[in-house]
């Protein structure tokens, strides 16, 4: 993800959608919500796969872990786009993922 966003920088598709269309319109908000929910679902499935393989503890809350990763990613991308510093994304994602291993 870091390599992808480092290459994309200002061209994040979801940010472009929300920046250009805004989220005040209910139809646009619904589209954005569906995309975020789908992204969260994919992350939760990935966390579950890590649990199933024994790479992370069985007690990890899959939904919370997915939320943590998604929040780190979107927050890091937002800071990347506003500062042009990839380090925010790198640290946020590393901490979210490292936290899975500590649980």
C-alpha positions in Angstrom: 0.0 0.0 0.0 2.8 2.4 0.8 4.4 1.9 -2.6 1.0 2.4 -4.3 0.3 5.6 -2.5 3.8 6.8 -2.8 3.4 6.5 -6.6 -0.1 8.0 -6.6 0.5 10.9 -4.3 -2.2 13.4 -5.2 -4.1 10.9 -7.4 -6.0 8.8 -4.8 -9.3 7.7 -6.5 -11.4 7.8 -3.4 -10.0 11.3 -2.4 -10.6 12.5 -5.9 -14.2 11.3 -5.7 -14.9 13.0 -2.4 -13.0 16.1 -3.3 -14.7 16.7 -6.6 -18.2 15.6 -5.7 -18.3 16.2 -2.0 -20.3 14.1 0.4 -23.2 16.5 1.1 -25.3 14.9 -1.6 -27.0 11.7 -0.2 -26.3 9.8 -3.5 -22.6 10.6 -3.4 -22.4 9.8 0.4 -24.0 6.4 -0.3 -21.4 5.6 -3.0 -18.5 6.6 -0.7 -20.0 4.7 2.2 -20.4 1.6 0.1 -16.7 1.9 -1.1 -15.4 2.3 2.5 -17.6 -0.6 3.7 -16.2 -2.8 1.0 -12.7 -1.8 1.8 -13.3 -2.5 5.5 -14.7 -5.9 4.6 -11.6 -6.8 2.5 -9.4 -5.8 5.4 -11.4 -7.8 7.9 -11.1 -10.9 5.6 -7.4 -10.3 5.5 -7.2 -10.1 9.3 -9.3 -13.2 9.6 -6.9 -15.0 7.3 -4.0 -14.0 9.5 -5.9 -15.4 12.5 -6.7 -18.6 10.7 -3.1 -19.1 9.8 -1.9 -18.4 13.3 0.2 -15.4 12.3 -1.7 -13.3 14.8 -3.5 -14.2 18.0 -6.9 -15.8 18.0 -8.2 -13.1 20.3 -7.8 -10.2 17.8 -11.1 -8.5 17.1 -11.3 -8.7 13.3 -13.6 -5.7 12.8 -11.6 -3.5 15.2 -8.3 -4.4 13.6 -9.7 -3.7 10.1 -11.0 -0.3 11.3 -7.6 0.5 12.8 -5.8 -0.4 9.5 -8.4 1.5 7.4 -8.1 4.6 9.6 -4.3 4.5 9.6 -4.4 4.2 5.8 -6.9 6.9 5.1 -5.4 9.3 7.7 -1.9 8.6 6.4 -3.0 9.2 2.9 -4.7 12.5 3.9 -1.5 13.7 5.5 0.5 12.5 2.6 -1.6 14.5 0.2 -1.5 17.7 2.4 2.2 17.5 3.3 3.8 15.3 0.5 5.4 13.3 3.3 5.0 9.5 3.0 6.3 9.0 6.5 2.9 9.6 8.1 1.4 6.8 6.1 4.4 4.5 6.8 4.2 5.0 10.6 0.5 4.8 10.8 0.3 1.6 8.9 3.3 0.0 10.6 1.8 0.8 14.0 -1.7 -0.6 13.1 -0.1 -3.8 11.7 2.4 -4.2 14.5 -0.4 -3.9 17.0 -2.0 -7.0 15.5 1.1 -8.9 16.4 1.1 -7.7 20.0 -2.4 -8.9 20.7 
